[in-house]
Amino acid sequence: DGGRVEAAVDEALGHVQRLQALVQHVLAGRQHALVHAGPVEGQMVIFFELFLEVIGIEHRAGADLAQIRSQAEKEGHQVVFHGLVKDSEEDIRMALRDAIRNHSPHAMILNGGTGITKTDVTIEAVTPMFRKTLTAFSTLFTMLSFEEIDTAAILSRATAGIVADTVVFCLPGSLTACKLACRSIIFPELGHVVKHALEP
């Protein structure tokens, strides 16, 4: 009945408000955490953008990461590689393995393929390779996205985890979404995360 629906809506809104408060608390305290964590300096970062081949035409699924790469370098991160990967599970896994073997990066950012269409396979390709999953990343990113794009945030399956000793972030193909994740979560916390990923 109407009373039960209203109560359920109120309860859901209460959960959202509590999560928003948690996000603000975490983001407000991140600088304190970084200062005391002894972060790794000058993280080496690799960017990969996904593309689809449609009837011989290259279609970029990822965002133009020039701005994000520039920001990463301004914050002291060394970008050691930036490439395109076909949007297929096999190619994505191969690119990850090759990049880790050839460059030993502290972190990798994969841009694109995190949605819910049949061609969005980044999550399916990467998550089986995680030895650890950074479960809080998805939660924080979803809450930040909700503030920007409202309930459309449910369409993203952005995630992060550790492959070997490399921190891997899987972000949506939207430039706005990438900038949001990098500016608000990844770049401020990267040194802290890398430090713990490299610990025995």
Salt bridges, closest charged atoms under 4 A:
GLU11 OE2 - HIS15 NE2 3.78
GLU49 OE1 - ARG60 NH2 3.06
GLU49 OE2 - HIS82 NE2 2.71
GLU53 OE1 - LYS86 NZ 3.54
GLU73 OE2 - ARG69 NE 3.46
GLU89 OE1 - ARG93 NH2 2.96
ASP98 OD1 - ARG101 NH2 2.55
GLU124 OE2 - ARG157 NH1 2.72
ASP165 OD1 - ARG131 NH2 3.46
GLU189 OE1 - HIS192 ND1 3.24
GLU199 OE2 - LYS195 NZ 3.06
GLU199 OE1 - HIS196 ND1 3.52
